[in-house]
Every structure is written in C-alpha cells, then in structure tokens.
Amino acid sequence: MADDTEKTEEPTPKKIEDAKKEGNVPKSQDVSSFVTLIVAIGATFALIGFINTRVQKLYIYYHQMMGVELTKSTIFDIAVTTLKEMLFMVIPLATVVAISGVIAAVLQFGFIFTTKPLAPKLSKIDPIKGFGKLFSMKKLIEGIKITAKVAFVFIIAFYFLIGFSDELKSVIHLDIHAQMAWLKEKIILLAAVMLILFFVLALIDLLIVRFQYFKDLRMSKQEIKDEYKQMEGDPQVKARIKKIQMEMAQKRMMQNIPEADVIITNPTHYAVALRYDKTKESTPRVIAKGVDHLALKIKEIGREHMIQIVENPPLARELYKSCEIDSLIPETLYKAVAEVLAFVYQAKKRGGGL
C-alpha cells in the first residue's frame, strides 16, 4: 500500500493541464529576463536615431526658452513639453520590452489565460503559512541559486576587468581618440561575454525549473487510478472516446472497401460492401456499410476501384440492419446474396463494367 501512495509516477496530461488552469506553469525568470534584455538592446539600437531626434528637439526647445521669464505658466509649459518628449522616447522602447516579456513566457509554456491565481484566498494572507513559505526548502534553493549566479557573474567580470587593467599601462600613453576606441572595444567585449554568460545561466535555470516542476507534479499509482476512474465516468470523456473509436473504425472500413466483390445499394440511402473469399470463408462477409453521406462515400470508393455496384433496395436495407461490420451474412440472406454474386461474376466474365 505504501508503494501505491508514493509519488513515483510522471504526471498525466490531465494533471499537467489542471495545473496550467490553476496558473501553475514552469516559468524561468532568467529566461524571461534574458529575452527581455536582448530585445531591449536591439530596440535601443533600432530606436537610437528616433531618440536622438527627440533629444535634439528638446535641446532646441530649451535653447529657445533661455532668457524667457520664468512664470508659473512657463514652468508648466516646460514641464509638459519635457514629459511629452520623454514619453515619446520611452513608450516605444517600453512597449517592445513588455511584448518581449509576454513572448518569452509564451515560448516557455504556451499561451494561457486564467484568472484563478488572482482569485482572493484567505490562505494567501495567513501569517503562519506565509512564515513557513519564507523559510521553506524552495526558498532556500532559490536563495542559493541567486547567490551562486551573482558570484559566478562577478568572478567572470572581475577576471576580464583584471585582464583589461594590465593593458592600461600602454593605453595611458595613447591619444584620447585611441583611448576611447580601446574603451569602446573592451565595453563591447565585456557586454558580449556577459550576454553569453546570461544565456548559459538562463538555459540552466530553465532546465532546473522544468525538472522541479514535473517533479512536484509527480503522482502516486493510486492517484493515477483515481484519475482514470474519474475520467472514465465523465460523459464528455466517454463521448469523445466513442467518437474517436468510431472515426478509427470508419477509417479502417474505408481502407477495406477495395477488397469488396460487390456493393449493394438501395440506391441512395444505403450501401453495403461484401467480400467473398472462398478459400478462407464459407459465406460472404460485410466489410463496410453506411447510410446517406457515408453510403455515397462507399460507392465513390467502389467506383474508383472498379467494384460492381448493384441496386437492390430490400437486400441493402436488410443487410444494413442485420449485419455488423466484419461479420458474416446470416443464413436467411444466403440465397439473395448468392444471386447478386452470381450476377456479378457473370458480368465480370462478360467484361461488364460498373
């Protein structure tokens, strides 16, 4: 019994789907931050011309205001103009960064819209539970991860900065333009190293988060049994399973039609395909049947494969009602079916078509 209650099994698709509906998803904050950082850098470079234009416009405005008496109205105009220009510069960048954050989340676990995490719960303001979460093992692991990441980034950055400092002895003898070019080169190199480092850390964090997520969702054998029983009793699930089974059966049935010797119709509403293999079966077998649209489809496939179609309304209706797919015809229909097959074989001998 202990084995049945131990959470050793991987979560079922329903368990994962239920967790998503609750807002419980494997989200790596490092991945979101890295994607946002990359997009922010790219957007800054793309908008640098636009930002430069707005800054110049603001500078010209300030220059025009020099010598103007500062009144309440003037100060208000300056504040409004400054705020407006700042918003023009910040809003496009902020919009792109916000969208990148959403995209980073969607890439990790897909698009999910749920308001359940926002629903008020008394347990969320329970000080005892809150204190327990503050000193939980999960918080301890998060603290260790953050400390390790900061220390790792600091060590790498310090290593490169030490290397740069060794070059200062020769750089100080260069002219100002050469010094600025050196500084620009080192800044780009350090930024590239930091981005690669952040990418590696984000990838590691994503793997850890997903591993921990699926580990937390693990189920016991008893939970899987209970879930299966619950799903089995769900009318919607039953209907869906039945629909899938019917679709699969129809697909198999359609694949068997080319093997038929004859298709008996009434002629518009019913169609029954029969196969008679004397070497294997004592009587003909029903390999496909259908009404209305399905009957038309059976006849269409029959024509494609040059199968004889015989109109016999009473026999078609009786075969449809009394025979299941892949079953032998009943003894009461032997004579009628034998007459149809005899007609088909004679037509084939004479070279008759459909």
VOGU-3710 file (C-alpha; in Angstrom, 3 decimals, decimal comma):
1> maddtektee> 0,000/0,000/0,000  2,911/2,311/0,709  4,141/1,844/-2,841  0,747/2,966/-4,202  0,863/6,230/-2,239  4,462/7,120/-3,038  4,711/9,793/-5,758  6,950/7,977/-8,222  4,930/8,282/-11,461  5,246/11,012/-14,078
11> ptpkkiedak> 2,250/13,398/-14,185  -0,529/12,579/-16,616  -1,581/15,053/-19,350  -4,722/15,828/-17,321  -2,655/16,589/-14,228  -0,455/18,989/-16,223  -3,492/20,602/-17,871  -5,201/21,108/-14,494  -2,025/22,691/-13,118  -1,920/25,106/-16,077
21> kegnvpksqd> -5,540/26,087/-15,472  -4,543/26,970/-11,915  -1,723/29,157/-13,236  0,944/26,679/-12,137  3,430/26,653/-15,022  7,200/26,030/-15,368  8,391/29,622/-15,751  12,073/30,513/-15,655  12,564/34,137/-14,658  16,115/34,052/-16,012
31> vssfvtliva> 14,867/33,110/-19,494  12,309/35,926/-19,459  14,956/38,392/-18,268  17,441/37,271/-20,922  14,917/37,553/-23,772  13,795/40,955/-22,479  17,419/42,128/-22,234  18,210/41,037/-25,796  15,080/42,710/-27,145  15,778/45,874/-25,134
41> igatfaligf> 19,300/46,107/-26,562  18,070/45,518/-30,105  15,211/48,002/-29,695  17,596/50,618/-28,297  19,881/50,302/-31,326  16,862/50,389/-33,671  15,386/53,476/-31,987  18,656/55,333/-31,423  18,001/57,626/-34,412  14,459/58,367/-33,240
51> intrvqklyi> 15,638/59,057/-29,667  18,445/61,278/-30,937  15,912/63,350/-32,933  13,686/63,827/-29,877  16,681/64,814/-27,718  17,736/67,394/-30,302  14,214/68,760/-30,442  14,157/69,040/-26,658  17,557/70,738/-26,658  16,380/73,309/-29,240
61> yyhqmmgvel> 13,284/73,974/-27,135  15,389/74,578/-24,015  17,688/76,851/-26,001  14,703/78,881/-27,193  13,479/79,251/-23,620  16,742/80,867/-22,492  16,101/84,473/-21,444  12,346/83,883/-21,132  10,907/84,995/-17,795  10,100/82,025/-15,592
71> tkstifdiav> 6,476/82,252/-14,558  4,116/79,537/-13,353  2,759/79,221/-16,891  6,242/78,996/-18,423  7,429/76,411/-15,897  4,267/74,387/-16,558  4,870/74,508/-20,338  8,497/73,401/-19,867  7,429/70,507/-17,622  4,683/69,378/-20,043
81> ttlkemlfmv> 6,982/69,578/-23,080  9,757/67,712/-21,269  7,358/64,997/-20,086  5,849/64,660/-23,559  9,239/64,252/-25,231  10,391/61,774/-22,583  7,249/59,721/-23,122  7,823/59,771/-26,898  11,283/58,305/-26,268  10,357/55,807/-23,547
91> iplatvvais> 6,953/54,425/-24,654  8,139/52,678/-27,879  11,023/51,035/-26,024  8,840/50,095/-23,041  6,170/48,641/-25,376  8,687/46,462/-27,202  10,182/45,264/-23,911  6,726/44,459/-22,491  5,788/42,474/-25,598  9,102/40,598/-25,408
101> gviaavlqfg> 8,281/39,593/-21,830  4,970/38,111/-22,972  6,659/36,319/-25,869  9,304/34,876/-23,519  6,547/33,469/-21,302  4,581/32,035/-24,255  7,715/30,339/-25,617  8,203/28,561/-22,287  4,733/27,172/-21,622  2,362/28,395/-24,358
111> fifttkplap> -0,462/30,904/-24,168  -2,567/30,553/-21,040  -5,305/32,892/-19,857  -6,620/32,256/-16,373  -7,819/34,446/-13,526  -7,563/31,757/-10,831  -4,200/32,987/-9,437  -5,850/36,405/-8,919  -8,813/34,985/-7,011  -8,784/36,063/-3,339
121> klskidpikg> -7,848/33,316/-0,895  -7,586/33,600/2,870  -4,647/31,207/2,823  -2,631/33,841/0,953  -2,789/36,215/3,925  -2,286/33,545/6,558  0,827/34,748/8,502  1,702/31,245/9,679  1,696/29,789/6,165  3,491/32,858/4,859
131> fgklfsmkkl> 6,210/32,480/7,506  6,521/28,790/6,611  6,958/29,595/2,896  9,559/32,224/3,747  11,796/29,598/5,320  10,830/26,676/3,113  13,266/24,439/1,230  12,111/26,007/-2,047  13,069/29,500/-0,832  16,405/28,184/0,400
141> iegikitakv> 17,156/26,676/-3,027  16,137/29,943/-4,718  18,454/31,869/-2,412  21,360/29,536/-3,154  20,699/29,823/-6,914  20,679/33,633/-6,807  23,847/33,769/-4,680  25,637/31,315/-6,976  24,621/33,238/-10,112  25,711/36,605/-8,716
151> afvfiiafyf> 29,023/35,169/-7,531  29,642/33,483/-10,894  28,893/36,653/-12,874  31,088/38,724/-10,518  34,020/36,302/-10,859  33,835/36,289/-14,676  33,505/40,077/-14,866  36,380/40,538/-12,396  38,579/38,186/-14,433  38,070/40,230/-17,596
161> ligfsdelks> 38,494/43,546/-15,786  41,829/42,372/-14,359  42,879/41,481/-17,889  41,859/44,925/-19,106  43,797/46,623/-16,298  47,033/45,010/-17,490  46,659/46,938/-20,760  46,214/50,301/-19,037  49,987/50,752/-18,745  50,255/51,083/-22,528
171> vihldihaqm> 46,851/52,706/-23,117  47,639/55,784/-20,989  50,330/56,782/-23,485  47,848/56,860/-26,407  45,933/59,929/-27,577  42,344/60,490/-26,465  40,804/59,050/-29,664  42,809/55,831/-29,371  41,891/55,565/-25,686  38,161/55,955/-26,484
181> awlkekiill> 38,442/53,332/-29,230  40,123/50,939/-26,750  37,435/51,618/-24,148  34,664/51,018/-26,713  36,254/47,725/-27,766  36,519/46,494/-24,172  32,948/47,519/-23,349  31,620/45,593/-26,378  33,751/42,557/-25,448  32,586/42,618/-21,820
191> aavmlilffv> 28,940/43,042/-22,905  29,233/40,082/-25,303  30,765/37,893/-22,589  28,032/38,884/-20,128  25,286/38,108/-22,674  26,738/34,658/-23,367  27,016/34,078/-19,630  23,412/35,186/-19,044  22,277/32,862/-21,849  24,028/29,860/-20,264
201> lalidllivr> 22,607/30,703/-16,833  19,105/31,129/-18,310  19,337/27,747/-20,054  20,487/26,027/-16,849  17,724/27,742/-14,863  15,121/26,644/-17,435  16,211/23,006/-17,125  16,169/23,190/-13,314  12,742/24,866/-13,245  11,193/22,308/-15,596
211> fqyfkdlrms> 12,740/19,398/-13,719  11,448/20,720/-10,394  8,042/21,488/-11,902  7,438/17,960/-13,205  8,914/16,520/-10,023  6,396/18,479/-7,920  3,555/17,230/-10,150  4,515/13,569/-9,811  1,653/11,289/-8,870  1,238/8,109/-6,926
221> kqeikdeykq> -0,114/4,964/-8,598  -3,298/5,363/-6,586  -3,772/8,927/-7,834  -3,430/7,742/-11,435  -6,011/5,001/-10,808  -8,420/7,500/-9,213  -7,948/9,939/-12,083  -8,620/7,211/-14,635  -11,811/6,197/-12,819  -12,924/9,820/-12,678
231> megdpqvkar> -12,272/10,337/-16,387  -13,919/7,045/-17,272  -17,113/8,194/-15,580  -17,125/11,575/-17,291  -19,856/11,604/-20,010  -17,871/14,085/-22,124  -14,769/11,899/-21,992  -16,829/8,830/-22,844  -18,422/10,607/-25,785  -15,040/11,793/-27,012
241> ikkiqmemaq> -13,556/8,287/-26,752  -16,552/6,827/-28,572  -16,217/9,439/-31,324  -12,519/8,654/-31,764  -13,254/4,926/-31,869  -15,960/5,448/-34,497  -13,636/7,588/-36,612  -10,922/4,925/-36,437  -13,421/2,185/-37,310  -14,684/4,186/-40,285
251> krmmqnipea> -11,136/4,760/-41,478  -10,378/1,021/-41,331  -13,678/0,287/-43,038  -12,893/2,661/-45,915  -9,484/1,045/-46,343  -11,164/-2,377/-46,757  -13,612/-1,316/-49,484  -11,171/-2,001/-52,382  -11,240/-5,685/-51,306  -15,026/-5,912/-51,856
261> dviitnpthy> -16,593/-8,082/-54,589  -19,829/-6,100/-54,734  -21,550/-3,055/-53,220  -25,300/-3,413/-52,732  -27,360/-0,183/-52,587  -30,977/0,943/-52,360  -29,689/3,166/-54,321  -29,395/6,487/-52,423  -29,626/5,915/-48,668  -27,925/2,568/-48,015
271> avalrydktk> -24,702/0,956/-49,207  -23,242/-2,380/-48,061  -19,908/-3,743/-49,332  -19,485/-7,561/-49,401  -16,360/-9,680/-49,803  -16,423/-13,405/-50,544  -13,146/-15,296/-50,298  -13,958/-18,965/-50,915  -10,525/-20,086/-49,727  -10,930/-18,550/-46,261
281> estprviakg> -14,653/-18,109/-45,546  -17,752/-20,221/-46,024  -20,056/-17,242/-46,610  -19,697/-13,612/-47,741  -18,565/-11,055/-45,186  -19,769/-7,455/-44,684  -16,647/-5,271/-44,782  -18,333/-1,832/-44,970  -21,758/-0,293/-44,618  -23,239/3,173/-44,337
291> vdhlalkike> -26,218/5,433/-44,866  -26,642/8,789/-46,638  -23,284/10,616/-46,830  -21,287/7,546/-45,792  -23,140/5,442/-48,370  -22,195/7,919/-51,092  -18,566/7,727/-49,961  -18,593/3,912/-50,081  -19,960/3,980/-53,635  -17,430/6,626/-54,664
301> igrehmiqiv> -14,521/4,477/-53,457  -16,122/1,463/-55,131  -16,244/3,236/-58,493  -12,601/4,315/-58,108  -11,603/0,643/-57,726  -13,978/-0,728/-60,417  -16,171/-2,644/-57,953  -19,590/-3,769/-59,217  -22,457/-1,736/-57,670  -25,835/-3,496/-57,621
311> enpplarely> -29,097/-1,769/-56,769  -31,264/-3,991/-54,560  -33,154/-1,846/-52,003  -34,718/-4,631/-49,861  -31,452/-6,582/-49,641  -29,402/-3,448/-48,907  -31,702/-2,426/-46,035  -31,797/-5,955/-44,598  -28,010/-6,363/-44,754  -27,515/-2,978/-43,083
321> ksceidslip> -29,911/-3,799/-40,228  -28,931/-7,422/-39,578  -25,143/-7,378/-40,144  -22,318/-5,677/-38,283  -19,102/-4,624/-39,987  -16,660/-7,536/-40,409  -19,405/-10,106/-39,741  -20,631/-12,950/-41,967  -24,056/-12,623/-43,546  -26,901/-14,565/-41,806
331> etlykavaev> -28,241/-17,790/-43,266  -31,569/-16,135/-44,141  -29,817/-13,942/-46,717  -27,696/-16,656/-48,389  -29,984/-17,064/-51,388  -30,433/-13,331/-52,100  -26,700/-12,608/-51,771  -25,820/-15,675/-53,859  -27,994/-14,375/-56,697  -26,251/-10,971/-56,550
341> lafvyqakkr> -22,793/-12,548/-56,536  -23,710/-14,820/-59,425  -24,806/-11,776/-61,408  -21,512/-10,003/-60,546  -19,345/-12,971/-61,581  -21,246/-13,332/-64,876  -20,845/-9,618/-65,561  -17,072/-9,915/-64,943  -16,847/-12,886/-67,335  -18,664/-10,908/-69,990
351> gggl> -16,315/-7,989/-69,323  -19,164/-5,873/-67,981  -18,261/-2,672/-66,133  -19,896/-0,712/-63,404
//
